[in-house]
């Protein structure tokens, strides 16, 4: 049976998340560059690049960018948005990357593209691979949700119409996961169902997992407009660190 992440990042994902804008990505990338102390022209891996918004912004800022994702649909969209072919796009599982050890100066993992798997060891595999492809002294940025903020601000139900289709989203926290059920219905059509499931991790959990992967956490930011992370009020938990 296919896993949720093998099913949910298809054509309908483009509809549900099409409001994500390039301008926001540019702002976030400017912060990333500063937090990562990226030298001009450095090689950067965008791990779980999706439609490539951040990859494109990084390339525009002068970096050598490689984007990796499991979804062929999202990679197709990324390639469409990159007609000049400035970025190297790869289809791969984030637990097994097709790159040489020490190839990148930085690895970024954005928009809560972590916690997809049920077992902690599978998440640690992702971090180990990120560590492996980083050169010594290479830096990482992992942009995750803040569990306390999610619990306090979770919207259980929302409904909207887009491109003539009805989109219903139901959200809940259950057994240590935040789960979103998505139902999309075209006029006169049968509903199409998807699920997204993210395992919730606290900052101390990340410290331990990063340590096991050979990565050292240096800074935690609460959002792209927040230098400091507050475990109770910050919207995000953005982890920045280094491979020894």
C-alpha positions as CSV (number, residue, x, y, z in Angstrom):
1,X,0.0,0.0,0.0
2,X,1.4,3.4,-1.0
3,X,2.4,5.9,1.7
4,X,0.5,9.2,2.1
5,X,3.4,11.2,0.7
6,X,3.5,9.1,-2.5
7,X,-0.2,10.0,-3.1
8,X,-0.7,13.5,-1.9
9,X,1.9,15.5,-4.0
10,X,0.2,15.2,-7.4
11,X,-1.9,17.5,-9.6
12,X,-4.3,18.3,-6.8
13,X,-1.5,19.5,-4.6
14,X,-0.8,22.2,-7.1
15,X,-4.4,23.4,-6.7
16,X,-4.5,23.3,-2.9
17,X,-1.2,25.1,-2.4
18,X,-1.0,27.4,-5.5
19,X,-1.3,30.4,-3.2
20,X,2.4,30.0,-2.2
21,X,4.1,32.9,-3.8
22,X,7.6,33.6,-5.2
23,X,7.9,36.9,-3.4
24,X,7.6,35.2,0.0
25,X,10.3,32.7,-1.1
26,X,12.7,35.5,-2.0
27,X,12.3,37.1,1.4
28,X,12.8,33.7,3.1
29,X,15.9,33.0,1.0
30,X,17.5,36.3,1.9
31,X,17.2,35.4,5.6
32,X,18.5,31.9,4.9
33,X,21.6,33.3,3.2
34,X,22.4,35.4,6.2
35,X,21.7,32.7,8.8
36,X,23.7,30.1,6.8
37,X,26.6,32.5,6.1
38,X,26.6,31.3,2.5
39,X,29.5,32.4,0.4
40,X,28.7,33.6,-3.1
41,X,28.2,30.8,-5.6
42,X,28.1,28.0,-3.0
43,X,26.5,24.7,-3.9
44,X,23.1,24.3,-2.2
45,X,20.8,21.3,-2.0
46,X,17.1,22.1,-1.7
47,X,15.9,18.8,-0.1
48,X,12.2,18.2,-0.9
49,X,12.1,21.2,-3.2
50,X,8.5,20.8,-4.3
51,X,7.6,23.2,-7.1
52,X,11.0,24.9,-6.7
53,X,10.1,28.3,-5.3
54,X,13.1,28.5,-3.0
55,X,15.4,26.8,-5.4
56,X,14.6,29.4,-8.0
57,X,15.1,32.2,-5.5
58,X,18.5,30.7,-4.4
59,X,19.6,30.5,-8.1
60,X,18.5,34.1,-8.6
61,X,20.7,35.1,-5.7
62,X,23.7,33.5,-7.5
63,X,24.0,30.0,-5.9
64,X,24.5,26.7,-7.6
65,X,21.3,24.9,-6.7
66,X,20.2,21.3,-6.9
67,X,16.5,20.5,-6.1
68,X,15.4,17.0,-5.0
69,X,11.8,15.8,-4.6
70,X,10.0,12.4,-4.8
71,X,7.0,13.9,-6.7
72,X,7.4,13.8,-10.5
73,X,4.4,16.2,-10.8
74,X,6.0,18.8,-8.6
75,X,9.4,18.4,-10.4
76,X,7.6,18.9,-13.7
77,X,6.2,22.2,-12.4
78,X,9.6,23.2,-11.1
79,X,11.2,22.5,-14.5
80,X,8.4,24.5,-16.2
81,X,9.3,27.5,-13.9
82,X,13.0,27.1,-14.8
83,X,13.0,27.4,-18.6
84,X,16.7,28.4,-18.6
85,X,17.7,25.2,-16.8
86,X,19.6,27.1,-14.1
87,X,18.9,24.3,-11.5
88,X,19.7,20.6,-11.5
89,X,16.5,18.8,-10.7
90,X,16.5,15.2,-9.3
91,X,13.8,12.7,-8.4
92,X,14.8,10.8,-5.3
93,X,13.8,9.7,-1.8
94,X,15.2,12.0,0.9
95,X,16.4,8.9,2.8
96,X,18.7,7.9,0.0
97,X,20.2,10.7,-2.0
98,X,22.0,10.2,-5.3
99,X,24.9,12.5,-4.5
100,X,28.6,12.2,-3.5
101,X,29.6,12.7,0.1
102,X,30.7,16.2,0.9
103,X,29.2,17.7,-2.3
104,X,27.3,20.6,-0.9
105,X,28.1,23.7,1.2
106,X,24.5,23.8,2.5
107,X,21.3,21.7,2.7
108,X,17.9,23.3,3.2
109,X,14.7,21.5,4.1
110,X,11.7,23.8,4.0
111,X,8.0,24.2,4.4
112,X,7.7,21.3,7.0
113,X,9.1,18.7,4.6
114,X,10.2,16.6,7.6
115,X,8.4,14.1,9.9
116,X,6.8,12.2,7.1
117,X,7.6,8.8,8.4
118,X,6.2,6.8,11.4
119,X,9.5,5.7,12.8
120,X,12.1,8.1,14.3
121,X,14.9,6.0,12.7
122,X,13.5,6.9,9.2
123,X,13.6,10.6,10.0
124,X,17.2,10.2,11.3
125,X,18.1,8.5,7.9
126,X,17.1,11.8,6.3
127,X,19.3,13.8,8.6
128,X,22.2,11.3,8.1
129,X,21.9,11.7,4.3
130,X,21.9,15.5,4.7
131,X,25.0,15.2,6.9
132,X,26.7,12.9,4.4
133,X,26.3,15.1,1.4
134,X,27.5,18.2,3.3
135,X,31.1,19.0,3.2
136,X,33.0,19.4,6.5
137,X,31.8,22.7,8.0
138,X,28.8,22.7,5.7
139,X,25.6,24.1,7.1
140,X,22.0,23.1,7.2
141,X,18.6,24.8,7.7
142,X,15.5,22.8,8.6
143,X,12.2,24.7,8.7
144,X,9.7,22.9,10.8
145,X,6.4,23.7,12.5
146,X,6.3,24.7,16.2
147,X,4.2,22.0,17.9
148,X,2.9,24.3,20.7
149,X,1.8,27.0,18.1
150,X,0.1,24.3,16.0
151,X,-1.8,23.0,19.0
152,X,-2.9,26.5,20.0
153,X,-3.9,27.7,16.6
154,X,-5.1,24.5,14.8
155,X,-8.2,25.2,12.6
156,X,-10.2,22.0,12.6
157,X,-12.2,22.8,9.5
158,X,-12.0,25.1,6.5
159,X,-13.7,25.2,3.2
160,X,-13.1,27.2,0.0
161,X,-13.6,27.2,-3.7
162,X,-10.7,27.4,-6.2
163,X,-10.8,26.9,-10.0
164,X,-14.4,25.9,-9.7
165,X,-13.6,23.1,-7.2
166,X,-14.6,22.8,-3.6
167,X,-11.7,22.2,-1.2
168,X,-12.5,21.0,2.3
169,X,-9.6,20.6,4.9
170,X,-10.0,18.9,8.2
171,X,-7.2,19.1,10.8
172,X,-6.5,17.3,14.0
173,X,-3.7,16.2,16.4
174,X,-3.7,12.5,17.1
175,X,-1.1,10.1,18.6
176,X,1.7,12.6,18.2
177,X,0.9,13.6,14.6
178,X,-0.7,16.6,13.1
179,X,-3.0,15.2,10.4
180,X,-4.8,17.0,7.6
181,X,-7.6,15.3,5.6
182,X,-8.3,17.0,2.2
183,X,-11.4,16.5,0.1
184,X,-11.6,18.1,-3.4
185,X,-14.8,18.0,-5.4
186,X,-15.4,19.2,-9.0
187,X,-19.0,20.2,-9.9
188,X,-20.9,17.0,-10.4
189,X,-17.9,14.9,-9.6
190,X,-16.9,12.4,-7.0
191,X,-14.8,13.7,-4.0
192,X,-11.0,13.1,-4.2
193,X,-9.4,12.4,-0.8
194,X,-5.9,13.0,0.4
195,X,-4.1,12.9,3.8
196,X,-1.1,14.6,5.1
197,X,0.6,13.4,8.3
198,X,3.5,15.0,10.1
199,X,5.1,13.6,13.2
200,X,5.4,16.3,15.9
201,X,8.9,16.9,17.3
202,X,10.0,19.2,20.1
203,X,13.3,21.0,20.1
204,X,14.9,18.5,22.4
205,X,13.9,15.7,20.0
206,X,15.6,17.5,17.2
207,X,18.8,18.0,19.3
208,X,19.0,14.3,19.8
209,X,18.3,13.3,16.2
210,X,20.7,15.8,14.8
211,X,23.4,14.6,17.2
212,X,22.8,11.0,16.0
213,X,23.2,12.2,12.4
214,X,26.5,14.0,13.0
215,X,25.0,17.5,12.9
216,X,25.4,20.3,15.5
217,X,22.5,22.7,16.1
218,X,23.7,26.3,16.5
219,X,20.6,28.6,16.3
220,X,16.9,28.3,16.3
221,X,14.6,31.0,14.8
222,X,10.9,31.4,15.4
223,X,10.0,32.5,11.8
224,X,11.7,34.3,8.9
225,X,11.1,37.6,10.7
226,X,12.1,36.3,14.1
227,X,15.7,36.0,15.2
228,X,14.8,34.1,18.4
229,X,12.6,31.1,18.9
230,X,10.0,31.0,21.7
231,X,8.6,27.5,22.2
232,X,5.2,28.9,23.2
233,X,4.5,31.6,20.7
234,X,6.7,31.2,17.6
235,X,5.0,30.2,14.4
236,X,7.9,28.1,13.2
237,X,11.0,26.2,14.5
238,X,13.8,26.9,12.1
239,X,16.9,25.0,13.0
240,X,20.3,26.1,11.7
241,X,23.6,24.3,12.3
242,X,26.7,22.7,11.0
243,X,28.3,19.4,10.1
244,X,31.5,19.0,12.1
